[in-house]
Amino acid sequence: MNYTHLTQEERYQIYTLLREGFSKRYIAWRLNRSPSTISREIKRNRARNGYFAKHAHKLARRRHHSNPQL
């Protein structure tokens, strides 16, 4: 199964579209991603007061670098 990580640009698009009131399903369609990918991204990387792209990207990078491949 092939997949790609979300880019910082995609995270900014998610942030913007959420702020404009679009649904996760619509955001997924716009980014050509699965709705579950968008939902997981928001759930995993949200701050106390909402989803912010810069914060989300920092958390994702931190998880990526702290998980050594076996």
MONOR-V44752 format. One record per residue. N is the residue number from 1. SS is DSSP state (~ for helix, > for strand, _ for the rest). OMEGA is omega in radians with two decimals (none if undefined). D_FIRST is the distance of its C-alpha to the first C-alpha in Angstrom with 2 decimals. Layout:
n->{N | N}
ss->{SS | SS}
omega->{OMEGA | OMEGA}
d_first->{D_FIRST | D_FIRST}
This chain:
n->{1 | 2 | 3 | 4 | 5 | 6 | 7 | 8 | 9 | 10 | 11 | 12 | 13 | 14 | 15 | 16 | 17 | 18 | 19 | 20 | 21 | 22 | 23 | 24 | 25 | 26 | 27 | 28 | 29 | 30 | 31 | 32 | 33 | 34 | 35 | 36 | 37 | 38 | 39 | 40 | 41 | 42 | 43 | 44 | 45 | 46 | 47 | 48 | 49 | 50 | 51 | 52 | 53 | 54 | 55 | 56 | 57 | 58 | 59 | 60 | 61 | 62 | 63 | 64 | 65 | 66 | 67 | 68 | 69 | 70}
ss->{_ | _ | _ | _ | _ | _ | _ | ~ | ~ | ~ | ~ | ~ | ~ | ~ | ~ | ~ | ~ | ~ | ~ | _ | _ | _ | _ | ~ | ~ | ~ | ~ | ~ | ~ | ~ | ~ | _ | _ | _ | ~ | ~ | ~ | ~ | ~ | ~ | ~ | ~ | ~ | ~ | ~ | _ | > | _ | _ | > | _ | _ | ~ | ~ | ~ | ~ | ~ | ~ | ~ | ~ | ~ | ~ | ~ | ~ | ~ | _ | _ | _ | _ | _}
omega->{3.13 | 3.03 | 3.08 | 3.08 | 3.05 | 3.12 | 3.08 | 3.10 | 3.12 | 3.11 | 3.07 | 3.09 | 3.09 | -3.14 | -3.09 | -3.11 | 3.06 | -3.14 | 3.12 | 3.04 | 3.14 | -3.13 | 3.08 | 3.14 | 3.10 | 3.12 | 3.12 | 3.12 | -3.13 | -3.10 | -3.09 | 3.12 | 3.09 | 3.06 | 3.13 | 3.08 | -3.13 | 3.14 | 3.12 | 3.12 | -3.11 | -3.12 | -3.09 | -2.92 | -3.14 | 3.06 | 3.14 | -3.06 | 3.05 | -3.12 | 3.10 | -3.02 | -3.09 | 3.11 | -3.12 | -3.13 | 3.12 | 3.13 | -3.13 | 3.12 | 3.13 | 3.11 | -3.12 | -3.09 | -3.12 | -3.11 | -3.11 | 3.11 | -3.13 | none}
d_first->{0.00 | 3.78 | 6.62 | 10.27 | 13.11 | 15.98 | 18.80 | 22.40 | 23.31 | 20.91 | 22.42 | 25.85 | 25.04 | 23.96 | 27.21 | 29.32 | 28.08 | 28.50 | 32.00 | 32.79 | 32.01 | 28.96 | 26.68 | 23.17 | 22.09 | 24.00 | 22.60 | 19.01 | 20.24 | 22.05 | 19.17 | 16.68 | 14.58 | 14.04 | 17.33 | 15.86 | 14.55 | 18.14 | 19.71 | 18.03 | 18.92 | 22.47 | 22.86 | 21.68 | 23.56 | 26.69 | 30.10 | 33.08 | 34.22 | 31.03 | 27.98 | 28.76 | 26.42 | 28.08 | 28.04 | 24.40 | 23.35 | 25.64 | 24.23 | 20.58 | 21.68 | 23.78 | 21.02 | 18.78 | 21.76 | 22.94 | 19.83 | 20.16 | 17.37 | 18.45}
